[in-house]
């Protein structure tokens, strides 16, 4: 008799899943929700995801439900004071004028640090000379709760493993 096992999630598999991310626990406020109409597709084992998130999905099969919590430390880390930065208003000038549409409270803007790394910051204060931006991850300092269902699991292709990302449906097209 042939033994026929369903494929399990693990290193170098591509997993399609739905999930709901809540703050703190399974009763917390919904932060993000991904349903079966537009599921998330991840390459496992490529360092793209939170380590503990991947760990909790390990060994699951198509149709399996999951529900787990991550501490802020396992998630996006603690809120760091030094990630709140005053940026001179000059930095937002376009042809000598401050771009007022860009400089709005609550706006997320892509900025480059001294090393040229791209970071996203949220404007939390607009002063006469400086704009205060918070570069902490929006979920920093928060415990996370994920629940959802595995929609599909398949082996990653060698090309996907080499590139470190998913190709085809839900992934890159090239
Ligand atoms: Zn690729």
Backbone and ligand atoms as CSV (ligand in chain L), in Angstrom:
chain,resi,resn,atom,element,x,y,z
A,1,UNK,N,N,0.842,-1.202,0.000
A,1,UNK,CA,C,0.000,0.000,0.000
A,1,UNK,C,C,0.876,1.251,0.000
A,2,UNK,N,N,0.543,2.208,-0.820
A,2,UNK,CA,C,1.313,3.451,-0.844
A,2,UNK,C,C,0.839,4.362,0.267
A,3,UNK,N,N,1.828,4.899,0.945
A,3,UNK,CA,C,1.494,5.841,1.999
A,3,UNK,C,C,1.420,7.222,1.362
A,4,UNK,N,N,0.338,7.897,1.567
A,4,UNK,CA,C,0.148,9.189,0.922
A,4,UNK,C,C,-0.057,10.265,1.981
A,5,UNK,N,N,1.014,10.998,2.226
A,5,UNK,CA,C,0.937,12.065,3.229
A,5,UNK,C,C,0.671,13.411,2.577
A,6,UNK,N,N,-0.078,14.228,3.252
A,6,UNK,CA,C,-0.221,15.605,2.806
A,6,UNK,C,C,1.107,16.312,3.050
A,7,UNK,N,N,1.407,17.236,2.188
A,7,UNK,CA,C,2.644,18.001,2.322
A,7,UNK,C,C,2.576,18.900,3.567
A,8,UNK,N,N,3.685,18.957,4.281
A,8,UNK,CA,C,3.742,19.774,5.493
A,8,UNK,C,C,4.586,21.025,5.267
A,9,UNK,N,N,4.229,22.079,5.961
A,9,UNK,CA,C,5.026,23.303,5.875
A,9,UNK,C,C,6.391,23.062,6.527
A,10,UNK,N,N,7.417,23.647,5.959
A,10,UNK,CA,C,8.768,23.521,6.500
A,10,UNK,C,C,9.709,24.294,5.603
A,11,UNK,N,N,11.001,24.173,5.875
A,11,UNK,CA,C,11.989,24.908,5.078
A,11,UNK,C,C,11.817,24.613,3.593
A,12,UNK,N,N,11.905,25.655,2.784
A,12,UNK,CA,C,11.807,25.542,1.328
A,12,UNK,C,C,10.450,25.041,0.845
A,13,UNK,N,N,9.414,25.331,1.599
A,13,UNK,CA,C,8.070,25.128,1.074
A,13,UNK,C,C,7.419,26.501,0.885
A,14,UNK,N,N,6.451,26.529,-0.013
A,14,UNK,CA,C,5.669,27.747,-0.234
A,14,UNK,C,C,4.296,27.500,0.365
A,15,UNK,N,N,3.926,28.338,1.297
A,15,UNK,CA,C,2.661,28.155,1.980
A,15,UNK,C,C,1.707,29.306,1.642
A,16,UNK,N,N,0.473,28.928,1.323
A,16,UNK,CA,C,-0.582,29.898,1.077
A,16,UNK,C,C,-1.493,29.865,2.291
A,17,UNK,N,N,-1.776,31.021,2.865
A,17,UNK,CA,C,-2.584,31.008,4.080
A,17,UNK,C,C,-3.446,32.262,4.235
A,18,UNK,N,N,-4.466,32.110,5.039
A,18,UNK,CA,C,-5.256,33.264,5.463
A,18,UNK,C,C,-4.840,33.552,6.901
A,19,UNK,N,N,-4.944,34.796,7.318
A,19,UNK,CA,C,-4.676,35.071,8.725
A,19,UNK,C,C,-5.341,36.356,9.190
A,20,UNK,N,N,-5.560,36.409,10.473
A,20,UNK,CA,C,-6.014,37.630,11.123
A,20,UNK,C,C,-4.988,37.957,12.191
A,21,UNK,N,N,-4.467,39.168,12.121
A,21,UNK,CA,C,-3.518,39.631,13.137
A,21,UNK,C,C,-4.263,40.543,14.102
A,22,UNK,N,N,-4.190,40.185,15.378
A,22,UNK,CA,C,-4.813,41.004,16.420
A,22,UNK,C,C,-3.761,41.478,17.400
A,23,UNK,N,N,-4.098,42.549,18.086
A,23,UNK,CA,C,-3.230,43.030,19.149
A,23,UNK,C,C,-3.473,42.179,20.393
A,24,UNK,N,N,-2.393,41.792,21.059
A,24,UNK,CA,C,-2.418,41.085,22.349
A,24,UNK,C,C,-2.906,39.651,22.334
A,25,UNK,N,N,-4.193,39.409,22.041
A,25,UNK,CA,C,-4.714,38.041,22.134
A,25,UNK,C,C,-5.874,37.844,21.164
A,26,UNK,N,N,-6.532,36.685,21.271
A,26,UNK,CA,C,-7.564,36.336,20.284
A,26,UNK,C,C,-8.811,37.219,20.384
A,27,UNK,N,N,-8.854,38.085,21.407
A,27,UNK,CA,C,-9.979,39.011,21.526
A,27,UNK,C,C,-9.562,40.443,21.185
A,28,UNK,N,N,-8.286,40.607,20.855
A,28,UNK,CA,C,-7.748,41.949,20.625
A,28,UNK,C,C,-8.254,42.597,19.346
A,29,UNK,N,N,-7.918,43.850,19.219
A,29,UNK,CA,C,-8.314,44.629,18.049
A,29,UNK,C,C,-7.651,44.058,16.794
A,30,UNK,N,N,-8.421,43.940,15.713
A,30,UNK,CA,C,-7.877,43.408,14.456
A,30,UNK,C,C,-7.005,44.464,13.789
A,31,UNK,N,N,-5.764,44.075,13.505
A,31,UNK,CA,C,-4.803,44.984,12.889
A,31,UNK,C,C,-4.748,44.740,11.382
A,32,UNK,N,N,-4.854,43.461,11.008
A,32,UNK,CA,C,-4.711,43.086,9.613
A,32,UNK,C,C,-5.476,41.795,9.396
A,33,UNK,N,N,-6.158,41.707,8.266
A,33,UNK,CA,C,-6.915,40.504,7.987
A,33,UNK,C,C,-6.741,40.128,6.526
A,34,UNK,N,N,-6.330,38.893,6.297
A,34,UNK,CA,C,-6.085,38.402,4.942
A,34,UNK,C,C,-7.000,37.212,4.730
A,35,UNK,N,N,-7.954,37.323,3.790
A,35,UNK,CA,C,-8.927,36.242,3.619
A,35,UNK,C,C,-8.620,35.389,2.388
A,36,UNK,N,N,-9.433,34.384,2.176
A,36,UNK,CA,C,-9.169,33.379,1.131
A,36,UNK,C,C,-9.246,33.954,-0.285
A,37,UNK,N,N,-9.907,35.090,-0.457
A,37,UNK,CA,C,-9.978,35.702,-1.793
A,37,UNK,C,C,-8.621,36.233,-2.243
A,38,UNK,N,N,-7.830,36.624,-1.273
A,38,UNK,CA,C,-6.524,37.201,-1.581
A,38,UNK,C,C,-5.521,36.758,-0.520
A,39,UNK,N,N,-5.263,35.440,-0.454
A,39,UNK,CA,C,-4.448,34.905,0.647
A,39,UNK,C,C,-2.990,35.352,0.554
A,40,UNK,N,N,-2.276,35.200,1.647
A,40,UNK,CA,C,-0.854,35.508,1.670
A,40,UNK,C,C,-0.075,34.281,1.207
A,41,UNK,N,N,1.030,34.506,0.482
A,41,UNK,CA,C,1.863,33.406,-0.004
A,41,UNK,C,C,3.294,33.659,0.462
A,42,UNK,N,N,3.834,32.724,1.233
A,42,UNK,CA,C,5.165,32.925,1.801
A,42,UNK,C,C,6.103,31.772,1.452
A,43,UNK,N,N,7.358,32.121,1.247
A,43,UNK,CA,C,8.419,31.122,1.159
A,43,UNK,C,C,8.974,30.938,2.563
A,44,UNK,N,N,8.878,29.714,3.067
A,44,UNK,CA,C,9.348,29.427,4.428
A,44,UNK,C,C,10.842,29.109,4.406
A,45,UNK,N,N,11.551,29.616,5.400
A,45,UNK,CA,C,12.967,29.286,5.552
A,45,UNK,C,C,13.913,30.228,4.833
A,46,UNK,N,N,13.381,31.324,4.300
A,46,UNK,CA,C,14.231,32.262,3.560
A,46,UNK,C,C,14.524,33.525,4.373
A,47,UNK,N,N,14.077,33.530,5.620
A,47,UNK,CA,C,14.343,34.690,6.468
A,47,UNK,C,C,13.463,35.885,6.162
A,48,UNK,N,N,12.368,35.656,5.446
A,48,UNK,CA,C,11.467,36.766,5.098
A,48,UNK,C,C,10.489,37.100,6.210
A,49,UNK,N,N,10.244,36.139,7.090
A,49,UNK,CA,C,9.175,36.297,8.082
A,49,UNK,C,C,9.754,36.320,9.486
A,50,UNK,N,N,8.954,36.773,10.430
A,50,UNK,CA,C,9.347,36.686,11.828
A,50,UNK,C,C,9.633,35.222,12.140
A,51,UNK,N,N,10.779,34.977,12.804
A,51,UNK,CA,C,11.227,33.614,13.076
A,51,UNK,C,C,10.162,32.793,13.824
A,52,UNK,N,N,9.573,33.410,14.847
A,52,UNK,CA,C,8.592,32.695,15.671
A,52,UNK,C,C,7.278,32.467,14.913
A,53,UNK,N,N,6.985,33.354,13.976
A,53,UNK,CA,C,5.799,33.188,13.131
A,53,UNK,C,C,5.982,31.932,12.287
A,54,UNK,N,N,7.131,31.831,11.630
A,54,UNK,CA,C,7.449,30.627,10.852
A,54,UNK,C,C,7.448,29.388,11.730
A,55,UNK,N,N,8.050,29.511,12.905
A,55,UNK,CA,C,8.149,28.385,13.825
A,55,UNK,C,C,6.786,27.816,14.179
A,56,UNK,N,N,5.834,28.696,14.380
A,56,UNK,CA,C,4.488,28.261,14.762
A,56,UNK,C,C,3.724,27.624,13.601
A,57,UNK,N,N,4.179,27.890,12.383
A,57,UNK,CA,C,3.499,27.309,11.214
A,57,UNK,C,C,4.120,25.968,10.813
A,58,UNK,N,N,5.253,25.658,11.433
A,58,UNK,CA,C,6.022,24.459,11.092
A,58,UNK,C,C,5.163,23.194,11.179
A,59,UNK,N,N,5.231,22.363,10.147
A,59,UNK,CA,C,4.594,21.047,10.196
A,59,UNK,C,C,3.093,21.039,9.970
A,60,UNK,N,N,2.536,22.151,9.550
A,60,UNK,CA,C,1.087,22.185,9.292
A,60,UNK,C,C,0.793,21.726,7.870
A,61,UNK,N,N,-0.447,21.261,7.668
A,61,UNK,CA,C,-0.882,20.773,6.354
A,61,UNK,C,C,-2.037,21.620,5.854
A,62,UNK,N,N,-2.290,21.486,4.566
A,62,UNK,CA,C,-3.436,22.132,3.941
A,62,UNK,C,C,-4.699,21.856,4.769
A,63,UNK,N,N,-5.450,22.903,5.074
A,63,UNK,CA,C,-6.684,22.737,5.832
A,63,UNK,C,C,-6.514,22.911,7.336
A,64,UNK,N,N,-5.261,22.880,7.817
A,64,UNK,CA,C,-5.012,23.063,9.253
A,64,UNK,C,C,-5.285,24.510,9.670
A,65,UNK,N,N,-5.896,24.655,10.832
A,65,UNK,CA,C,-6.078,25.986,11.407
A,65,UNK,C,C,-4.938,26.248,12.384
A,66,UNK,N,N,-4.611,27.507,12.590
A,66,UNK,CA,C,-3.590,27.843,13.587
A,66,UNK,C,C,-4.041,29.057,14.393
A,67,UNK,N,N,-3.506,29.153,15.566
A,67,UNK,CA,C,-3.808,30.255,16.466
A,67,UNK,C,C,-2.679,30.334,17.485
A,68,UNK,N,N,-1.945,31.431,17.482
A,68,UNK,CA,C,-0.813,31.551,18.418
A,68,UNK,C,C,-0.503,33.015,18.684
A,69,UNK,N,N,0.187,33.228,19.791
A,69,UNK,CA,C,0.555,34.591,20.169
A,69,UNK,C,C,2.069,34.741,20.125
A,70,UNK,N,N,2.535,35.939,19.833
A,70,UNK,CA,C,3.951,36.270,19.899
A,70,UNK,C,C,4.098,37.454,20.848
A,71,UNK,N,N,5.130,37.406,21.685
A,71,UNK,CA,C,5.405,38.574,22.522
A,71,UNK,C,C,5.967,39.673,21.622
A,72,UNK,N,N,5.978,40.889,22.123
A,72,UNK,CA,C,6.524,41.996,21.316
A,72,UNK,C,C,7.974,41.703,20.936
A,73,UNK,N,N,8.692,41.055,21.843
A,73,UNK,CA,C,10.096,40.715,21.578
A,73,UNK,C,C,10.209,39.737,20.405
A,74,UNK,N,N,9.277,38.767,20.343
A,74,UNK,CA,C,9.271,37.807,19.232
A,74,UNK,C,C,8.686,38.448,17.973
A,75,UNK,N,N,7.978,39.549,18.181
A,75,UNK,CA,C,7.354,40.253,17.063
A,75,UNK,C,C,8.265,41.338,16.514
A,76,UNK,N,N,7.853,42.591,16.700
A,76,UNK,CA,C,8.592,43.692,16.081
A,76,UNK,C,C,9.448,44.474,17.071
A,77,UNK,N,N,9.731,43.864,18.233
A,77,UNK,CA,C,10.653,44.493,19.168
A,77,UNK,C,C,10.002,45.581,19.997
A,78,UNK,N,N,10.815,46.167,20.865
A,78,UNK,CA,C,10.308,47.208,21.750
A,78,UNK,C,C,10.321,48.559,21.043
A,79,UNK,N,N,9.532,49.468,21.554
A,79,UNK,CA,C,9.549,50.841,21.040
A,79,UNK,C,C,10.862,51.484,21.488
A,80,UNK,N,N,11.593,52.035,20.541
A,80,UNK,CA,C,12.876,52.665,20.873
A,80,UNK,C,C,12.763,54.175,20.760
A,81,UNK,N,N,13.174,54.835,21.846
A,81,UNK,CA,C,13.117,56.294,21.867
A,81,UNK,C,C,13.950,56.900,20.744
A,82,UNK,N,N,15.124,56.263,20.494
A,82,UNK,CA,C,16.028,56.822,19.485
A,82,UNK,C,C,15.490,56.681,18.056
A,83,UNK,N,N,14.376,55.946,17.922
A,83,UNK,CA,C,13.761,55.833,16.590
A,83,UNK,C,C,12.770,56.971,16.330
A,84,UNK,N,N,12.634,57.850,17.326
A,84,UNK,CA,C,11.824,59.058,17.129
A,84,UNK,C,C,12.801,60.201,16.851
A,85,UNK,N,N,12.688,60.779,15.666
A,85,UNK,CA,C,13.727,61.686,15.169
A,85,UNK,C,C,13.121,63.003,14.693
A,86,UNK,N,N,13.816,64.108,15.019
A,86,UNK,CA,C,13.423,65.404,14.460
A,86,UNK,C,C,14.114,65.601,13.122
A,87,UNK,N,N,13.315,65.777,12.092
A,87,UNK,CA,C,13.858,65.975,10.747
A,87,UNK,C,C,13.624,67.444,10.372
A,88,UNK,N,N,14.678,68.148,9.938
A,88,UNK,CA,C,14.493,69.552,9.549
A,88,UNK,C,C,13.434,69.678,8.459
A,89,UNK,N,N,12.614,70.668,8.580
A,89,UNK,CA,C,11.537,70.903,7.612
A,89,UNK,C,C,12.100,71.020,6.182
A,90,UNK,N,N,13.342,71.532,6.117
A,90,UNK,CA,C,14.033,71.664,4.822
A,90,UNK,C,C,14.037,70.359,4.028
A,91,UNK,N,N,14.115,69.245,4.754
A,91,UNK,CA,C,14.217,67.943,4.094
A,91,UNK,C,C,12.969,67.629,3.262
A,92,UNK,N,N,11.895,68.382,3.515
A,92,UNK,CA,C,10.641,68.113,2.804
A,92,UNK,C,C,10.373,69.154,1.717
A,93,UNK,N,N,11.407,69.949,1.433
A,93,UNK,CA,C,11.230,70.989,0.416
A,93,UNK,C,C,11.349,70.413,-0.988
A,94,UNK,N,N,10.447,70.856,-1.821
A,94,UNK,CA,C,10.514,70.516,-3.231
A,94,UNK,C,C,10.617,71.848,-3.966
A,95,UNK,N,N,11.702,72.070,-4.664
A,95,UNK,CA,C,11.977,73.332,-5.349
A,95,UNK,C,C,11.797,74.532,-4.425
A,96,UNK,N,N,12.391,74.409,-3.227
A,96,UNK,CA,C,12.413,75.534,-2.294
A,96,UNK,C,C,11.171,75.714,-1.443
A,97,UNK,N,N,10.158,74.882,-1.654
A,97,UNK,CA,C,8.943,75.008,-0.850
A,97,UNK,C,C,8.605,73.686,-0.169
A,98,UNK,N,N,8.160,73.796,1.093
A,98,UNK,CA,C,7.781,72.591,1.821
A,98,UNK,C,C,6.529,72.000,1.175
A,99,UNK,N,N,6.610,70.725,0.894
A,99,UNK,CA,C,5.472,70.020,0.298
A,99,UNK,C,C,4.424,69.757,1.391
A,100,UNK,N,N,3.426,70.631,1.454
A,100,UNK,CA,C,2.447,70.574,2.550
A,100,UNK,C,C,1.606,69.296,2.513
A,101,UNK,N,N,1.414,68.784,1.323
A,101,UNK,CA,C,0.613,67.571,1.203
A,101,UNK,C,C,1.335,66.384,1.846
A,102,UNK,N,N,2.651,66.417,1.739
A,102,UNK,CA,C,3.470,65.347,2.289
A,102,UNK,C,C,3.577,65.495,3.811
A,103,UNK,N,N,3.746,66.736,4.247
A,103,UNK,CA,C,3.967,66.988,5.674
A,103,UNK,C,C,2.633,67.103,6.410
A,104,UNK,N,N,2.035,65.970,6.663
A,104,UNK,CA,C,0.752,65.918,7.367
A,104,UNK,C,C,0.883,64.933,8.517
A,105,UNK,N,N,0.293,65.283,9.628
A,105,UNK,CA,C,0.297,64.379,10.780
A,105,UNK,C,C,-0.236,63.007,10.384
A,106,UNK,N,N,0.467,61.964,10.818
A,106,UNK,CA,C,-0.022,60.611,10.565
A,106,UNK,C,C,0.456,60.016,9.262
A,107,UNK,N,N,1.044,60.840,8.393
A,107,UNK,CA,C,1.559,60.313,7.118
A,107,UNK,C,C,2.766,59.405,7.337
A,108,UNK,N,N,2.796,58.313,6.603
A,108,UNK,CA,C,3.977,57.448,6.578
A,108,UNK,C,C,4.796,57.831,5.363
A,109,UNK,N,N,6.072,58.138,5.579
A,109,UNK,CA,C,6.919,58.545,4.460
A,109,UNK,C,C,8.182,57.698,4.402
A,110,UNK,N,N,8.615,57.374,3.171
A,110,UNK,CA,C,9.889,56.667,3.024
A,110,UNK,C,C,11.030,57.683,3.144
A,111,UNK,N,N,12.005,57.405,4.009
A,111,UNK,CA,C,13.140,58.308,4.200
A,111,UNK,C,C,14.415,57.478,4.122
A,112,UNK,N,N,15.526,58.149,3.863
A,112,UNK,CA,C,16.815,57.435,3.884
A,112,UNK,C,C,17.641,57.896,5.075
A,113,UNK,N,N,18.280,56.933,5.751
A,113,UNK,CA,C,19.170,57.316,6.861
A,113,UNK,C,C,20.555,57.629,6.291
A,114,UNK,N,N,21.504,57.954,7.191
A,114,UNK,CA,C,22.851,58.352,6.737
A,114,UNK,C,C,23.515,57.282,5.887
A,115,UNK,N,N,23.178,56.010,6.171
A,115,UNK,CA,C,23.800,54.922,5.398
A,115,UNK,C,C,23.055,54.632,4.104
A,116,UNK,N,N,21.986,55.387,3.872
A,116,UNK,CA,C,21.245,55.204,2.626
A,116,UNK,C,C,20.161,54.145,2.700
A,117,UNK,N,N,19.947,53.602,3.923
A,117,UNK,CA,C,18.883,52.594,4.059
A,117,UNK,C,C,17.515,53.253,4.013
A,118,UNK,N,N,16.593,52.602,3.336
A,118,UNK,CA,C,15.229,53.117,3.250
A,118,UNK,C,C,14.443,52.710,4.503
A,119,UNK,N,N,13.808,53.687,5.135
A,119,UNK,CA,C,13.016,53.412,6.334
A,119,UNK,C,C,11.691,54.153,6.212
A,120,UNK,N,N,10.658,53.573,6.822
A,120,UNK,CA,C,9.376,54.259,6.803
A,120,UNK,C,C,9.106,54.870,8.170
A,121,UNK,N,N,8.770,56.140,8.167
A,121,UNK,CA,C,8.494,56.830,9.424
A,121,UNK,C,C,7.137,57.493,9.371
A,122,UNK,N,N,6.552,57.647,10.560
A,122,UNK,CA,C,5.240,58.276,10.668
A,122,UNK,C,C,5.422,59.671,11.255
A,123,UNK,N,N,4.806,60.650,10.642
A,123,UNK,CA,C,4.890,62.021,11.164
A,123,UNK,C,C,4.005,62.129,12.402
A,124,UNK,N,N,4.630,62.464,13.550
A,124,UNK,CA,C,3.845,62.559,14.779
A,124,UNK,C,C,3.766,63.991,15.300
A,125,UNK,N,N,4.572,64.885,14.735
A,125,UNK,CA,C,4.488,66.288,15.124
A,125,UNK,C,C,5.069,67.151,14.011
A,126,UNK,N,N,4.406,68.265,13.737
A,126,UNK,CA,C,4.935,69.205,12.753
A,126,UNK,C,C,5.175,70.534,13.453
A,127,UNK,N,N,6.458,70.911,13.583
A,127,UNK,CA,C,6.807,72.171,14.228
A,127,UNK,C,C,7.199,73.205,13.188
A,128,UNK,N,N,7.565,74.423,13.643
A,128,UNK,CA,C,7.935,75.482,12.702
A,128,UNK,C,C,9.233,75.179,11.953
A,129,UNK,N,N,10.122,74.377,12.590
A,129,UNK,CA,C,11.397,74.112,11.927
A,129,UNK,C,C,11.660,72.629,11.711
A,130,UNK,N,N,11.002,71.822,12.563
A,130,UNK,CA,C,11.258,70.383,12.511
A,130,UNK,C,C,9.963,69.597,12.379
A,131,UNK,N,N,10.104,68.433,11.756
A,131,UNK,CA,C,9.017,67.464,11.710
A,131,UNK,C,C,9.484,66.279,12.547
A,132,UNK,N,N,8.691,65.871,13.535
A,132,UNK,CA,C,9.080,64.726,14.351
A,132,UNK,C,C,8.514,63.465,13.721
A,133,UNK,N,N,9.414,62.521,13.465
A,133,UNK,CA,C,9.005,61.273,12.815
A,133,UNK,C,C,9.324,60.078,13.695
A,134,UNK,N,N,8.429,59.131,13.695
A,134,UNK,CA,C,8.594,57.905,14.473
A,134,UNK,C,C,8.891,56.761,13.511
A,135,UNK,N,N,10.103,56.221,13.617
A,135,UNK,CA,C,10.514,55.132,12.726
A,135,UNK,C,C,10.333,53.754,13.363
A,136,UNK,N,N,9.701,53.703,14.533
A,136,UNK,CA,C,9.399,52.395,15.117
A,136,UNK,C,C,8.385,51.670,14.227
A,137,UNK,N,N,8.484,50.339,14.186
A,137,UNK,CA,C,7.473,49.567,13.471
A,137,UNK,C,C,6.119,49.838,14.130
A,138,UNK,N,N,5.051,49.974,13.342
A,138,UNK,CA,C,3.730,50.271,13.941
A,138,UNK,C,C,3.320,49.268,15.026
A,139,UNK,N,N,3.845,48.047,14.966
A,139,UNK,CA,C,3.481,47.034,15.960
A,139,UNK,C,C,4.590,46.825,16.997
A,140,UNK,N,N,5.574,47.714,17.027
A,140,UNK,CA,C,6.632,47.613,18.048
A,140,UNK,C,C,6.012,47.769,19.429
A,141,UNK,N,N,6.536,47.016,20.384
A,141,UNK,CA,C,6.056,47.128,21.768
A,141,UNK,C,C,4.727,46.443,22.012
A,142,UNK,N,N,4.210,45.778,20.992
A,142,UNK,CA,C,2.898,45.131,21.141
A,142,UNK,C,C,3.011,43.624,21.013
A,143,UNK,N,N,2.192,42.938,21.797
A,143,UNK,CA,C,2.082,41.499,21.621
A,143,UNK,C,C,1.141,41.244,20.446
A,144,UNK,N,N,1.444,40.197,19.696
A,144,UNK,CA,C,0.690,39.919,18.470
A,144,UNK,C,C,-0.044,38.597,18.615
A,145,UNK,N,N,-1.207,38.515,18.035
A,145,UNK,CA,C,-1.910,37.232,17.984
A,145,UNK,C,C,-2.324,36.941,16.549
A,146,UNK,N,N,-1.917,35.768,16.056
A,146,UNK,CA,C,-2.260,35.355,14.700
A,146,UNK,C,C,-3.198,34.157,14.737
A,147,UNK,N,N,-4.211,34.181,13.893
A,147,UNK,CA,C,-5.033,32.989,13.698
A,147,UNK,C,C,-5.373,32.907,12.223
A,148,UNK,N,N,-5.588,31.696,11.741
A,148,UNK,CA,C,-5.883,31.553,10.319
A,148,UNK,C,C,-5.883,30.110,9.902
A,149,UNK,N,N,-5.754,29.910,8.583
A,149,UNK,CA,C,-5.836,28.563,8.045
A,149,UNK,C,C,-4.858,28.402,6.893
A,150,UNK,N,N,-4.286,27.190,6.815
A,150,UNK,CA,C,-3.375,26.870,5.718
A,150,UNK,C,C,-4.233,26.511,4.494
A,151,UNK,N,N,-4.063,27.263,3.422
A,151,UNK,CA,C,-4.838,27.041,2.204
A,151,UNK,C,C,-4.122,26.045,1.294
A,152,UNK,N,N,-2.808,26.130,1.267
A,152,UNK,CA,C,-2.045,25.239,0.395
A,152,UNK,C,C,-0.579,25.190,0.828
A,153,UNK,N,N,0.060,24.078,0.567
A,153,UNK,CA,C,1.506,23.930,0.791
A,153,UNK,C,C,2.089,23.249,-0.432
A,154,UNK,N,N,3.168,23.774,-0.936
A,154,UNK,CA,C,3.870,23.097,-2.041
A,154,UNK,C,C,5.375,23.278,-1.858
A,155,UNK,N,N,6.155,22.465,-2.571
A,155,UNK,CA,C,7.612,22.638,-2.559
A,155,UNK,C,C,7.972,23.912,-3.300
A,156,UNK,N,N,8.971,24.612,-2.808
A,156,UNK,CA,C,9.486,25.763,-3.546
A,156,UNK,C,C,10.328,25.240,-4.703
A,157,UNK,N,N,10.358,25.975,-5.810
A,157,UNK,CA,C,11.230,25.596,-6.927
A,157,UNK,C,C,12.652,26.021,-6.567
A,158,UNK,N,N,13.638,25.432,-7.257
A,158,UNK,CA,C,15.033,25.806,-6.989
A,158,UNK,C,C,15.227,27.301,-7.239
A,159,UNK,N,N,14.543,27.802,-8.260
A,159,UNK,CA,C,14.670,29.223,-8.599
A,159,UNK,C,C,14.141,30.112,-7.462
A,160,UNK,N,N,13.017,29.695,-6.891
A,160,UNK,CA,C,12.459,30.453,-5.764
A,160,UNK,C,C,13.405,30.437,-4.573
A,161,UNK,N,N,14.000,29.262,-4.311
A,161,UNK,CA,C,14.939,29.139,-3.189
A,161,UNK,C,C,16.155,30.043,-3.448
A,162,UNK,N,N,16.658,30.024,-4.693
A,162,UNK,CA,C,17.814,30.863,-5.044
A,162,UNK,C,C,17.493,32.348,-4.897
A,163,UNK,N,N,16.286,32.728,-5.302
A,163,UNK,CA,C,15.903,34.150,-5.238
A,163,UNK,C,C,15.451,34.566,-3.841
A,164,UNK,N,N,15.021,33.603,-3.044
A,164,UNK,CA,C,14.542,33.929,-1.706
A,164,UNK,C,C,13.151,34.520,-1.678
A,165,UNK,N,N,12.371,34.293,-2.744
A,165,UNK,CA,C,10.984,34.751,-2.746
A,165,UNK,C,C,10.115,33.880,-3.653
A,166,UNK,N,N,8.807,34.054,-3.493
A,166,UNK,CA,C,7.846,33.227,-4.218
A,166,UNK,C,C,7.658,33.756,-5.638
A,167,UNK,N,N,7.555,32.866,-6.592
A,167,UNK,CA,C,7.194,33.233,-7.963
A,167,UNK,C,C,5.753,32.808,-8.248
A,168,UNK,N,N,5.161,33.389,-9.274
A,168,UNK,CA,C,3.827,32.978,-9.695
A,168,UNK,C,C,2.742,33.596,-8.828
A,169,UNK,N,N,1.630,32.881,-8.673
A,169,UNK,CA,C,0.469,33.417,-7.962
A,169,UNK,C,C,0.840,33.907,-6.564
A,170,UNK,N,N,0.571,35.153,-6.296
A,170,UNK,CA,C,0.842,35.727,-4.990
A,170,UNK,C,C,2.293,36.134,-4.791
A,171,UNK,N,N,3.129,35.915,-5.787
A,171,UNK,CA,C,4.552,36.230,-5.637
A,171,UNK,C,C,5.055,37.125,-6.757
A,172,UNK,N,N,6.342,37.023,-7.035
A,172,UNK,CA,C,6.940,37.858,-8.075
A,172,UNK,C,C,6.664,37.269,-9.460
A,173,UNK,N,N,6.562,38.118,-10.438
A,173,UNK,CA,C,6.428,37.654,-11.814
A,173,UNK,C,C,7.617,38.171,-12.596
A,174,UNK,N,N,8.484,37.279,-12.984
A,174,UNK,CA,C,9.580,37.692,-13.862
A,174,UNK,C,C,10.210,36.488,-14.527
L,1,ZN,ZN,ZN,12.651,35.848,-8.366
